[in-house]
Structures are given as structure tokens and as C-alpha cells.
Amino acid sequence: MRVTIKDIAKKTGLSVSTVSLVLNHKSERISQKTIHKVLKAAEEMHYHPNQIAVGLITRKTQTLGLIIPDIVNTFFAEIAKGAEAECQKCGYSLILCNTNDNPQKDVDYVNVLVDKGVDGILFTMAVSSQVHKDTQCFQIMKQVEKPMVLVDRAVWEEDAGCAAPSVTVDNELGGYLATNHLLELGHRKIGFISGPMGEQSSQKRLFGYIRALQEFSVTFDPILVRVGDYHTPTGYRLSGELIEQGVTAIFACNDMMAYGIYQQAKERGLSIPGDLSVVGFDDLQFSQFMEVPLTSMKQPAYEIGRCAVDKIIGMIENPDEKQKNVQFKPKLMVRKSTEAVGEKK
């Protein structure tokens, strides 16, 4: 049974108003002896303040919301773990919402979280969303004067009127490093499976892919580019099309789609990496344990989650401070899914 202020008052023999003043840090005129008595009783009775009631006074509930598109994807699960750990460290609670990549649920959950009185929202919009479709989410937060931080998503500078600060990785660098790795292995016909091209992260990774090709004097061929959606079945389908084009390697913009490439190659009797080299993006935990461990661009998902919480708490405590985007550097994790052209054993 939850302990109330009345229970503490009864135990200490003090009035409810005195106990309330102490627990709400308004005890300037109360003796240290009385304050100690109240706090000791509260600790012994495992008292937890009603954050809704506290919020009515302070306009803060020490609660944040986290909206992610796919809890099955361990990348987002790691972000959630990092965010939850940092919330606990900072005395906040976290409400997790999973949209299943449904942009309408983005809006629905923003409204739900606002109604629950969260102090701010960490937001990874659905991959099928375009920036202009999510302006409603930004407008809701602006209307209620609550901060929002984009996680693993960003918007262009010209969209700043409906935007929010972001915590991401350098996606162009990631695209460049992944493609450069394949080019250094001698591959010249490299397929590229992107995420939705309405997303800045997908566009940046494509820019990195093109930049690496240019540095190796390899002509960019749009026929070798396929637009995906970050899900395994799409990686399976699109890699089949690219294999028909004669590619010797494929760079997929996330590990989930790379898993689909593995399935496609297996059904065609193709060896990875003997017949086809594969690079993913995210470096999910499962990728290193596959039969052929996947070469992938590592995103520090856990640290991204922690950093996003730190940033939004900073916005809550210092609302007038100008906010900057945070960008982590990805790291190429080379494993057995890539090898030099002609090294088939």
C-alpha cells in the first residue's frame, strides 16, 4: 500500500501541513529537528511523492517520454536502455512508446505523453514519415511549451521552424567509410540499399556512398541504388534485384536489411563473402554472432540514448539556452562478410 503524507504525519505526530512543507522543500521556518524527524520517517516508510500532485505545484513531473518506431530492432532497444539508465541516474522516470513505424501513432503518442504531463519527449519519428507530416508533433510541443529532442533523426536547417535539436551519428561519414572499405577490397560494382529517402540520414549515407565512389574514380550508377525501409523483407527483395545487375558487393543502410541479403544469397546458392560481400549499418548485437559475422558501421546506440536524456534535461532546466545538435562518429567493424575481389576459396 502506497505511503501518503497523512501516514507520515500520523507516525510523527506532526500536522499534515508541516509534513507537506518539509517534503516539498518549503521548510524555511521549520526547525532542523522537525525536518530530520519527517525525512527519517519518510525514508523508513519508503515514501514516494505523487509526481502528478507535485507537478501541479512545480509544473514538472520528473518524467520523460521516448517514442521509437520498432522495439524489435535491437538498435532502438539499446537506445531505450541508455535513455532509461540516464533517467534513473538523474531522478527521472521514462515512458516508452512503440509506434510500429506508423506516422499517425507519432502524433497519437505525442498527445498521450503531453496529457500525462511529461516534462519533455525524446522522439524517433516513423521511417515512413516525411518531415512535413510530422510538423504536427513539433507544433503540439511548441503549443504546450515542452522540449523535444530528435533521436537518430534530424531535419534540414531550412526546416528549423518546426524542428528540434537532434542526437545522431555522422551518417555521411558512415556511408563513406562503408563504401570506401568495399572499394579498397577491389569492388567496383557496389549495390546500395538505402532507407526512406525522405529521411536526412538516408540521404547523407547516399552522399557518403557517392563521395567514396568519386574518390576512386568510379562512375555513380543510379541503377545500383534501391530505396528500402530498414526492414528485413525489403533487404531480401531489393538485393535480389541488385544481384541480377551483377554487383559483387552490397552496402545496406541497416543491419536488418543486410539480414535479408543473407537470406537472398543463401536461396541463390551464393557464398558470402566469396560471391557477394555485404556491409550493414548499426552493428546490432546479433550481427557478430551470425554464421558469417557481418561487417557493419557501428552506431553507439546506448550512448545516443544517454546523451539524448542529458540534452533534454538541460533544455528543461535551462529553457532559454541555445541548443546545438550532437553528432557521434560511427566506426567500421570489419568482420567476415567482406573480402577482396577474387579471394573466393
Sequence and secondary structure as in RCSB ss.txt:
>XXXX:A:sequence
MRVTIKDIAKKTGLSVSTVSLVLNHKSERISQKTIHKVLKAAEEMHYHPNQIAVGLITRKTQTLGLIIPDIVNTF
FAEIAKGAEAECQKCGYSLILCNTNDNPQKDVDYVNVLVDKGVDGILFTMAVSSQVHKDTQCFQIMKQVEKPMVL
VDRAVWEEDAGCAAPSVTVDNELGGYLATNHLLELGHRKIGFISGPMGEQSSQKRLFGYIRALQEFSVTFDPILV
RVGDYHTPTGYRLSGELIEQGVTAIFACNDMMAYGIYQQAKERGLSIPGDLSVVGFDDLQFSQFMEVPLTSMKQP
AYEIGRCAVDKIIGMIENPDEKQKNVQFKPKLMVRKSTEAVGEKK
>XXXX:A:secstr
    HHHHHHHHT  HHHHHHHHTT  TTS HHHHHHHHHHHHHTT    HHHHHHHHS  SEEEEEES TTSHH
HHHHHHHHHHHHHHHT EEEEEE TT HHHHHHHHHHHHHTT SEEEE   TT  GGGGHHHHHHHHHHT  EEE
ES    GGGGGG   EEEE HHHHHHHHHHHHHHTT  SEEEEES TTSHHHHHHHHHHHHHHHHTT    GGGE
EE  S HHHHHHHHHHHHHTT SEEEESSHHHHHHHHHHHHHTT  TTTT EEEEEE  GGGGGSSS  EEEE  
HHHHHHHHHHHHHHHHH TTS    EEE  EEE  TT   TT   
